[in-house]
């Protein structure tokens, strides 16, 4: 692909209309000419669809010019920073999906922000998407994930987390799993939201019956 053609495609990222910017992103990604700089810029765009696609493309390394750029941008905490301030439910859905595809340590910061959005509780997809990301972290880095659950504002996430922790302990008790169970109960009991605390502890009890 001629350099001039790539340059013309990149100009589309500065267009006033979001749909034209998206065409530019898609074309550059399809040609594997999308750079980390392009993605950083797109994640700051005013259009939620552009930001959402930037998140999606960032976790698809074949979209970028090279894997080194991709890794560097991910390791910079770009998605964690976006998750901390993102007001769009559409972009948060993309972040929940991305959190399931990257290293657990990088995913934790994203998930820790997503679980604080109680306004997503009644969304058709978001609560379960967040839960899938949380579930993965409960398996891989349980102590770190459980420590964040005191901030959770999505009821189904707290309830499902309780069930998973209790059922894993029942299936095969171990010192590590016992520690996770105790940590979760302590976290649930200390949660400031009384209703949320009751739901989490009740889920533990029902799972242990």
C-alpha positions in Angstrom: 0.0 0.0 0.0 1.5 3.4 -1.0 2.5 5.7 1.7 0.4 8.4 0.2 -2.7 6.2 0.4 -2.0 5.5 4.1 -1.6 9.3 4.7 -4.9 10.0 3.0 -6.6 7.3 5.2 -5.1 8.8 8.3 -6.5 12.2 7.4 -9.9 10.7 7.9 -9.2 10.4 11.6 -9.4 14.2 11.8 -12.7 14.5 10.0 -15.5 16.3 11.8 -18.0 13.4 11.4 -17.6 10.3 13.6 -18.7 8.0 10.8 -15.9 9.2 8.6 -13.4 8.7 11.4 -14.6 5.2 11.8 -14.0 4.5 8.1 -10.5 5.7 8.6 -9.9 3.5 11.6 -11.4 0.4 9.9 -9.4 0.9 6.7 -6.1 1.5 8.6 -6.8 -1.6 10.8 -7.6 -3.7 7.8 -4.3 -2.7 6.2 -2.4 -3.2 9.5 -1.4 0.4 9.4 -3.1 1.6 12.5 -0.6 3.0 15.0 -0.7 3.3 18.8 -0.8 7.1 18.2 -3.9 6.7 16.1 -5.6 4.6 18.8 -4.6 7.0 21.6 -6.1 9.8 19.6 -9.3 7.9 18.9 -9.7 7.0 22.6 -9.9 10.8 23.3 -12.4 11.4 20.6 -15.8 13.1 21.4 -17.7 10.4 19.6 -18.5 7.4 21.8 -18.5 5.1 18.7 -15.0 6.2 17.8 -13.8 5.6 21.4 -15.5 2.2 21.6 -13.9 1.1 18.4 -10.5 2.3 19.5 -10.8 0.0 22.6 -11.9 -2.9 20.5 -9.0 -2.5 18.0 -6.4 -2.0 20.8 -7.1 -5.6 22.0 -6.8 -6.9 18.5 -3.0 -6.7 18.0 -3.2 -7.6 14.3 -4.9 -4.2 13.8 -1.8 -2.2 14.7 1.4 -1.6 12.8 3.4 -3.8 15.2 2.9 -5.8 18.4 5.5 -3.7 20.3 3.4 -0.5 19.9 0.3 -2.5 21.0 2.0 -3.9 24.1 3.5 -0.5 25.1 0.1 1.2 24.9 -1.7 -1.5 26.8 1.0 -1.5 29.5 0.7 2.3 29.8 -2.7 1.8 31.5 -4.5 3.6 28.7 -7.7 1.4 29.1 -7.6 1.8 32.9 -7.5 5.5 32.5 -10.3 5.5 30.1 -12.5 3.2 32.3 -12.0 5.6 35.2 -13.6 8.5 33.4 -15.8 7.0 30.7 -19.4 8.2 30.8 -20.7 6.3 27.8 -22.3 2.9 28.5 -21.4 1.8 24.9 -17.7 2.4 25.6 -17.9 0.7 29.0 -19.4 -2.3 27.2 -16.3 -2.4 24.9 -14.1 -2.0 28.0 -15.8 -5.0 29.7 -15.2 -7.1 26.6 -11.5 -5.9 26.4 -10.9 -6.7 30.0 -11.5 -10.4 29.2 -8.8 -10.5 26.6 -5.8 -8.9 28.2 -3.5 -9.8 31.1 -5.2 -10.1 34.4 -3.1 -7.5 36.1 -4.0 -5.0 33.3 -7.6 -6.0 33.4 -8.0 -5.4 37.2 -7.9 -1.6 36.9 -10.5 -1.6 34.2 -12.8 -3.9 36.1 -12.4 -2.0 39.3 -13.8 1.0 37.6 -16.6 -0.8 35.7 -18.1 -2.4 38.9 -18.7 1.1 40.4 -21.3 2.0 37.7 -24.5 1.0 39.4 -26.4 2.7 36.6 -25.5 -0.2 34.4 -27.3 -2.7 36.6 -30.4 -2.9 34.5 -28.6 -2.9 31.1 -29.3 -6.0 29.0 -25.7 -6.9 28.5 -23.3 -4.9 30.7 -23.8 -6.6 34.1 -23.0 -10.0 32.6 -20.1 -8.7 30.6 -18.6 -7.2 33.7 -19.2 -10.4 35.6 -17.4 -12.5 33.0 -14.4 -10.2 33.5 -14.7 -10.4 37.3 -15.0 -14.2 37.2 -11.8 -14.6 35.3 -9.9 -12.4 37.8 -11.4 -14.4 40.7 -9.7 -17.4 39.1 -6.4 -15.8 38.3 -5.8 -13.1 40.9 -8.5 -13.7 43.6 -7.1 -11.7 46.4 -6.7 -8.6 44.3 -10.2 -8.9 42.7 -11.9 -9.6 46.0 -10.3 -6.5 47.5 -12.0 -4.4 44.9 -15.5 -5.8 45.4 -16.2 -3.5 48.3 -16.6 -0.8 45.6 -19.1 -2.9 43.5 -22.5 -1.3 42.7 -23.8 -4.0 40.3 -25.8 -6.5 42.4 -25.5 -9.5 40.1 -21.7 -9.2 40.1 -21.5 -9.4 43.9 -24.0 -12.3 44.1 -22.3 -14.3 41.3 -18.9 -13.6 42.9 -20.2 -15.0 46.2 -21.5 -18.1 44.5 -18.3 -18.8 42.6 -16.0 -18.4 45.6 -18.2 -20.6 47.8 -18.8 -23.3 45.2 -15.0 -23.5 44.3 -14.3 -23.9 48.0 -16.9 -26.6 48.4 -15.6 -28.5 45.3 -12.1 -28.7 46.7 -11.2 -26.9 49.9 -7.6 -25.7 50.2 -5.8 -23.1 52.3 -5.8 -20.6 49.4 -9.5 -21.1 48.7 -10.4 -20.9 52.4 -8.5 -17.6 52.5 -10.5 -16.3 49.5 -13.7 -17.3 51.2 -12.8 -15.5 54.4 -11.5 -12.5 52.5 -14.8 -12.3 50.6 -17.0 -12.5 53.7 -14.9 -9.8 55.4 -15.2 -7.6 52.3 -18.9 -8.2 52.1 -19.5 -7.4 55.7 -17.5 -4.1 55.5 -19.2 -2.9 52.3 -20.8 0.5 52.9 -23.9 -0.3 51.0 -25.9 -2.4 53.5 -28.3 -3.9 50.9 -25.4 -4.9 48.7 -23.6 -6.4 51.8 -26.7 -8.5 52.7 -27.1 -9.8 49.1 -23.4 -10.9 49.0 -23.5 -12.6 52.3 -26.8 -14.3 51.6 -25.4 -15.6 48.3 -22.5 -17.2 50.2 -24.9 -18.8 52.7 -27.2 -20.2 50.0 -24.2 -21.6 48.1 -22.9 -23.4 51.2 -26.2 -25.0 51.9 
